[in-house]
C-alpha cells in the first residue's frame, strides 16, 4: 500500500469534515426510528458509507475546480478550515489524479446506492430523486457550467446538499417515504452546515474575490456578512424550538441548546474581529464543534425521546 498516496487522498479530500456527513445521516436515522419504530442497521450503515463516499467526491471535485479557476492557491494551503485540501497547491499533486479520485468516489457512492435500492421494498423513486439532486448540487457547487459557489448560490446549495438531502435520504431509505415534520427537523442541520461554510469563507475572502468566486461573504463584505453568520446560528436553534413546539419531535431534541454558549463565543469572535484571521480561525474551530455536537445532540435527543 502506498501510504503517501493514502495520506494525500485523505488530506485533499478533507476527510476531517466527514462529521458533516455523520450528523445528517444520524438525524435522519433517528427521525425514521421515531416515526416508524423500526431501524434497519444494515441500511443505515450502507447509507452512511454511500453518503460519505459522495461527500469525499464532492470535496475533491470542488478542490479540483477551485484550483483550476484560481480560488485555491499556495497561500490558502496552510489554512486549517478552508482553502481546499492543500495537496494540489502545496504539494503539487497532479490534478488528473484528483479527478480520478473524485470520479472513483462517485462510482463507489453509486454502487452503494444501487445496493441500497436493491434491498429496499418501497420508496425507491424518492431515494433515486434525492441521490440525483444531491449529486447535482454537490458536483456543480464549483463545476461548470453552473458553478453555484461563484454565483452567490453556494450557501443555499450547501444548505440543501448537506441538510435536508442526506437527512431525508436516510429517512426515506429507512421508512420508504417522506413527511413534512421530517423536513422541518432537517432544517437545523441545514442551518448548522450553512453557518459553518459561511464562517469558513471569511479566511478565503481575498483569494475568492480575486478568483471571481463571488459567494455571499464576498458580495456582502466581511463586515456586513457577520450578521448573516449570526442569523444562521439563530435559525438553527429557532427551528429546533419550533419543531418541538409543533410536536414534530421530542422535547429531548432541545439537548442541542447545550451548544448555545459555544455558538455565542464563535459569534462574538466573528462579530468583533471579522478582519483578524487568527481570531476568525478560533471562531471556525468553535463552530466546527458546534456543528458536530449540536447535530449529534439533535439525533440523540430524538432517539432518547422515542424511547421515553
Helices and strands as residue ranges (DSSP letters): H 3-12, G 15-18, H 19-36, H 41-69, G 74-76, H 95-119, H 124-139, G 148-151, H 154-159, I 160-164, H 165-175, H 180-200, H 205-211, H 216-220, H 222-245, G 251-259, H 260-272, H 277-307
